[in-house]
């Protein structure tokens, strides 16, 4: 973890402008193509959720803008970002999880499998480990959304990116999936979101490397 020197940081004026906003987050919704990824997972009998969540985290960890966090008015660049994803319970509700990222997909699959198993008997909403070294992630596989908003407590000074994906659908013989990305404007701009979507697409297509 590295503390950012605000005096020399290229985003100093942006951070100072947006940091005290009641709502400093901005959102963008786009689509990624999942034809290769979906087909690969089906053939290899791999959970599609696990696959695209790993691709998402690889993209996040490639980008400094998604690894910035604000703590007590100061900005830090974290070394590794993990994921707090909403995971379902058999009764139709969900729990928040904490899954450690690992670049090795086989290791990550074990991590998420262990968390899914824990949540089956979990009554508390939050996991035992809970910090800001994550993205907040949710999947809505029932809805082909074109926009999305998040419940927010404005009294909490949050800086964690929020990424959600929706229903896979076919368009012109290609499978597409909507992706909503919400980030703190003091830490990331529209170009950074575009860079994330480009890398996310790259890792979704990297089916032969898992």
N, C-alpha and C positions, 0 to 999 in steps of 0.2 A: 504494500500500500504506500502511495506517495502523496504527500500533501502538496497541493498546487499553490505556487506563489502567485497570488492574484495580481500583483504589481507587474508581472511579466507575462501573464497569461493572455493569449490572444482573444479570449472570450471575456475579459474583465468587464468591459462596458455592457455587454449583453447580460452577464450574470448580475451585475449591479442593477440593471434596469428591471429584470424580471423577478428577482429573488423575493421581493415583498408583495407580489401580486396575490390577490385572493385565490386566483386560479392561474398558476404559472405554466400549467401543462397545455400542450397542443396535440391534436390527434390527426392522423391521416389513415385512410382506409384504401387499400389496393388489393389486387389479386396476384397470386403466384400460381405458376403451372406445376401440377403435381402428377402429370401423366407417368413419367418415368418412376418417380418415387412410389406412387400407388401400385403400379404394376410390379415393381421390384419387391415390395413388401408382401404382396399377394403371393407371388411365386416363392419367395423365401420363407413365407409364413412368419413374418415379423410384424409386430404390432405397429400399425401406421402412426399412431399417436407417439409412440416412443421414438420412431424414426424422425418425424418432422420436429419434435421437441428438441432432439439432439442437434439437428441441423440449425434450428433457431438459436440454440445456445452457442454453437460454433460461430455463427455470424455475430452474435452479441459480443463474444469474447475477442473477436477480431477488431472491434471498433472502440477506440478510446471514449467516444461520445456516450456510449452505452455503459461504460464502466466508471463514469463520474458519479459521485454521491456527495450530498451536502450534509455536514454534521456540525452543529453549533455555529452555523454561519460560515464555515470554511468548506472548501472543496477538496475532495480526495479522489485520486485515481486508484481504483482497486485492481488487484492482480488478476483475480478470477471471479467470474459471476456465475452463480448457481441459479436454481429456479424454485420459486414458490408457486406451484401450480394448483388449481382447484382439481381435486380428484373425487370421483363419485363414490357414494356408498350404495349398497343394495336397496336401501329404502327410498332412493331418489334424491336424497340430499347430497351435500358435498362437504369436504373438509379441505383446509389449506394444507399443503404439503411443503416439505423442504427436501429437495433432491440435489445432491452434490453433482456438479458437472465433472465429466472426465472426457478428454478428447477421444479416448478409446470407447467406441460404441458398445462393445461387449461389457465393459465395466459399467458404463452408464445404464445399460439395460438392467444390470443386477441392482444398481442403486435405486432405480425407479420401481423395480419389482418389490424390493424390500419395503419401500414407502407405501406402495399400494397395499401390501399385506398388513402393514401397521395400521393403516386407516380403516381396515375392515372392523377392527375392534376399538377404534378411537372415538371417544365421546366428545373430547375437547375440539373446538373449532380450529385452534392453531396447533402447529407441531411443537415438539419440545425445543427445537432449535428455530430461532426466529430473529433474523437480522436484515440489514439492507443490502447485503452482498448477493442480491438476487434480482431477477426480473419477476414481476407478477404476471402469471400466465393463466389463460383460461381457454377452453375449447367449447364451442357451441356447434356441434356437428349436425344439429337439427335445423339451423337457420342460415340461409344464404344472405347474410346481412350486407348492407352497403354503407353502414355507419354504426357506431357503437359509442356509448358513454359509460363511465364508471361511477359507482358510488364513492363519494369522497367526504372525508371529515376535514374541513378546511383548517381546523385548529391544529392539525398535525402537519408539521413541515416535512412533506414527503418529497423524495426526489427519485424514486424507483420507477424505471420504465415499465409500462404495462402493455403486454402483447396478447392479442386474442385472435383466434382463427375460427372460421365458420364452416358451413357445409360444403363438401366437395361436390361440384356440379360440372356437367359437360357443356362445352361451348365450342362449336366448330371442330368436333372430334378430339378436343383436348380437355383434360380434366383441370379445373381451376379451383382455387380455394381462397376465400377472402381473408385478409389479414388486417387487423386494426393495430396501429402502433401509437402509443401515447407516451410522450416524453416531456421532461421539464425544459422549457424554452431557454432557461438560463444556462443549460448544459448542452442542448442539442437543437439544431435547426432542421428545416425541411430537407436539406441536402443530406444530413446525417441519416434521416429516416430513409431517404432514397438509397443511400449506401448500404443500409441494413437490408432493405428488400432485395437489392442486387446480390448481396452475399448469401442471403437466405435462399434465393433461387439457385445460386451456384451449388450450395451444399445439398439442396433437395435433388439436384440433378447428378450429384456425385455418388451414384448408386453402386458403382463398382469398387468403391474405396472403403466400404464398411466391413 
